[in-house]
Amino acid sequence: MKKLIVMLAVCLGVNTTVNAQEMQKASEKAQKGGMKRQDLTPEQRAEKGAKWAEKTLGLNADQKSKWQAAALTRIQANAPHRDVMRGQAAKEEKQKSREAIKGNMQTFDTTVSGFLTPEQKTKWDQIKQKRKEAHKMKKENKVGKADKVTTDEDHELKDVDQE
């Protein structure tokens, strides 16, 4: 009888611990701003990117809507290629997808550069250069996120960049 009571107490303790950890993860997720990029629809991701660009680059309403449309086009065009990149595809197929994603990003950049003011273009080019350098450093060092000092803006850049 004592063994049964001890076993029930242990099970209850384990269950309580698991629930507490799940609650902690949920609260951390809520504090970080809600859903992850993977949880957002393409439209939500494009809207999030447009809000970021409006805040960071100082876009007006017309520019914001153009940014959002260009981002949505890019996101939708990249979706099948990202699936290939995540899957067990052959190296050649992944390389083709990588090139297609790169081409879509260049198309997006050309579209966006067409409606940005010179000051906004300068700032956008600086952001792109900063991203490129951060990517190069990460690739060279094979370092995880823990070793990279980031700011809130860097996290927003990453969210927008991965679309």
N, C-alpha and C positions, 0 to 999 in steps of 0.2 A: 504494500500500500504506500509506503514511504517513497519507494522508487517511482511509482506512478505520479505522485504529487510533485516530486522533484522534476520529472520529465515534463510535466505540464508547465511548471514554472519556467523551465529552460525554454520551452517552445514559445511561451508567452513573452519572455524576455527578448528572444530573437525576433519575433514578429514586431514588437515595439521598436526595436532598433532599426529594422528595415524600413518601417513606416516613417520613422523620424528622419532617416537619410533621404527618403523620397521627398518628404516635405521640404527639406533643406535644399535639395536640388531644384525643386519647383520655385522656391522663393528666390534662389540665385538667378534662375532663368528670368523671372519677372523683373528683377532688379537690373539685369543687363539689357532690358529693352524688349523682352518678349521672345518672339519666334526667331529661329535661326533662318539663314538664307534658304536652306533646303525646304523649310516649311512654308515659305511664301510662294504665292502664285507668280507667274511672270509679270503680270500687271502690277502686283504689289511690289515686286523687286524694282520694276522700272520707276514706279512712283517714289520708292525709297531713294533711288539714285537721283531722281530729279530734285527731291527735297534736299539731299546732300549738296547737289550742285548749286541750287538756289542759295543755300546758306554759305557755302564755301566760295563760290565764284560770284555771287551777287547777281544771279539771273533775274530778269523781269518775268512777268507772267507768260508772255509769248515765248520767250526763250525756254522757260521751264517746260511748257507743253511740247515744244520741239525736241527738247532733250529727252523727255519721257517717251515720245514716239520713236525716236532713234534708238533709245535703250531697249524698248520693247521689241523692236525689229531685231536688234542684235541678240537679245536673250532668246527669242524664239528661233532664230537661225542657229544659235549655238547649242540648243537643247539636244538634238540628236548626236551631235559631235561629243558633247560632254558624257552622254551615255556610253558611247564607244570608248572614251578615255577611261571611264570607271570600270568597264567590263573586261573580259578576258580576250580582247581582240588581238590580232597579230600586230607586231611592231610596225609594219608598213601601214596598216589601217589606222593605228593610233597616230602615226606621223601625218597622214593625210588629214585626219581630224584636227590635229594641232595646227596645221597650216590653214585649214578652213576657219578655225577660230581666230587665228591671227589676221586673216583677211577680213573677217567680220569686224574685228576691232579697228582695223585701219579704215574700213568703210564708216564705222561709227565716228571715229576721230575726224574724218574728212567732213562728215555731215555736221558735227558739232562745231568744228572750226569755222564753218560757213556762217554761223549766226552769232558767234561770240564777238565781243568788242576786242580791240587790241589788248587792253589791260586784262580782260578775262582770258584771252588766248595765252598771254604770258604766264598767268597764274596756272592755267590748265597744263601748259607745257612743263612748268616747274613741278607740278604734282606728278605728272607722268614720269619725269626724270627721277624723282624721288622714289617712285614705285619701282622703276627699273633698277635703280641702284640697290634698293632693299632686296629685290628678288635675286640680283646677282650675288649679293653678300650671302644670302641664305643658301643659294645654290653652291657657292664656293666653300662655305664653312660647313654645310650640312648641319646647321644648327637649328634646334627647335625654337619655339616661341619664347621659352623661358629665358634664353640668353639674349633676346632682342629687346631693347628698351623701346617701348611704343607709347604713343600718345593716343588720346581719344580720336584725333583726326586720322591717325594711322589705321585704327580699327575700322573707321568709316570708309577709308580708302580701300581697305581689303574687301569689305562687303560689296562695294561698288565694283571693284576690279574683278571679283569672281563671278560676276553676272555674265 
